[in-house]
Amino acid sequence: MVIKKQIWKPDTCQCFLTESYDTDLRTTALDSFTTVCSAHTSIVGDSNRYSTMVADNQRKNLVYGIALKTFTSLLHRQI
């Protein structure tokens, strides 16, 4: 079992957090928030804050994926 520490920041807010990542089980666990953005300061408890932040990020990824499929010609860069 190898546990790695990683600092993670979603691209949907300014929170920074430290996670432990188990390379064998491929699981992550929240260690602590090092910075909490203004949108997430009102959420009580790190686990609730973490869940909300991850849900926000996943929702953004879903919308982005749909937008890429729907508006492909508008969203791809011309080089």
KESE-820439 format. One line per field, with one value per residue (C-alpha): residue number from 1; residue in three letters; chain; x, z, y. Coordinates in Angstrom, 3 decimals, always signed. Layout:
k c(NUM:...)
r c(ala:...)
c c(A:...)
x c(X:...)
z c(Z:...)
y c(Y:...)
END
This chain:
k c(1:2:3:4:5:6:7:8:9:10:11:12:13:14:15:16:17:18:19:20:21:22:23:24:25:26:27:28:29:30:31:32:33:34:35:36:37:38:39:40:41:42:43:44:45:46:47:48:49:50:51:52:53:54:55:56:57:58:59:60:61:62:63:64:65:66:67:68:69:70:71:72:73:74:75:76:77:78:79)
r c(met:val:ile:lys:lys:gln:ile:trp:lys:pro:asp:thr:cys:gln:cys:phe:leu:thr:glu:ser:tyr:asp:thr:asp:leu:arg:thr:thr:ala:leu:asp:ser:phe:thr:thr:val:cys:ser:ala:his:thr:ser:ile:val:gly:asp:ser:asn:arg:tyr:ser:thr:met:val:ala:asp:asn:gln:arg:lys:asn:leu:val:tyr:gly:ile:ala:leu:lys:thr:phe:thr:ser:leu:leu:his:arg:gln:ile)
c c(A:A:A:A:A:A:A:A:A:A:A:A:A:A:A:A:A:A:A:A:A:A:A:A:A:A:A:A:A:A:A:A:A:A:A:A:A:A:A:A:A:A:A:A:A:A:A:A:A:A:A:A:A:A:A:A:A:A:A:A:A:A:A:A:A:A:A:A:A:A:A:A:A:A:A:A:A:A:A)
x c(+0.000:+1.378:-0.242:+0.559:-0.355:-1.602:-2.726:-5.794:-7.648:-10.827:-11.173:-14.617:-13.504:-10.469:-10.422:-7.209:-7.154:-4.802:-5.834:-4.333:-4.368:-4.028:-2.383:-3.399:-7.077:-7.326:-9.172:-8.813:-9.478:-9.656:-6.955:-7.675:-8.578:-5.680:-7.809:-11.593:-13.204:-16.008:-18.615:-17.833:-17.184:-20.830:-20.841:-20.385:-17.871:-14.994:-16.706:-19.820:-17.638:-15.622:-18.750:-20.203:-16.952:-16.568:-20.227:-19.705:-16.645:-18.368:-21.387:-19.044:-17.375:-20.764:-21.941:-18.616:-18.835:-22.378:-21.352:-18.422:-20.687:-23.468:-21.431:-18.299:-17.578:-17.966:-15.803:-12.812:-9.917:-8.835:-5.046)
z c(+0.000:-1.041:+0.244:-1.656:-0.606:-3.251:-3.265:-5.382:-6.652:-8.690:-11.665:-10.456:-7.352:-5.399:-2.751:-2.174:-0.281:+0.608:-0.111:+0.602:-2.383:-1.923:-5.122:-4.495:-3.735:-5.968:-3.275:-2.026:+1.392:+2.384:+4.793:+5.081:+3.272:+3.046:+1.429:+1.316:-1.277:-0.466:-2.143:+0.192:+3.510:+4.563:+4.264:+7.673:+7.939:+5.683:+4.406:+3.362:+1.795:-0.056:-1.376:-2.591:-4.257:-6.028:-7.158:-8.533:-10.459:-11.815:-12.918:-14.782:-16.490:-17.533:-18.975:-20.741:-22.298:-23.533:-24.916:-26.809:-28.403:-29.185:-30.342:-31.655:-34.431:-32.105:-29.275:-31.099:-31.606:-35.072:-35.450)
y c(+0.000:+3.371:+6.543:+9.714:+13.230:+15.584:+19.189:+19.659:+22.707:+22.465:+24.775:+25.867:+27.795:+28.998:+26.237:+24.298:+21.023:+18.210:+14.628:+11.238:+8.901:+5.130:+3.872:+0.245:+0.837:+3.924:+5.826:+9.368:+10.827:+14.462:+15.549:+19.257:+22.423:+24.836:+27.572:+27.872:+30.141:+32.568:+30.334:+27.433:+29.226:+28.994:+25.180:+23.568:+20.733:+19.776:+16.615:+18.588:+21.265:+18.624:+16.878:+20.168:+21.198:+17.844:+17.955:+21.479:+20.325:+17.199:+19.259:+21.616:+18.640:+17.231:+20.548:+21.051:+17.573:+18.198:+21.583:+20.047:+17.444:+19.924:+22.916:+21.203:+23.681:+26.666:+25.346:+23.856:+26.223:+27.100:+26.888)
END
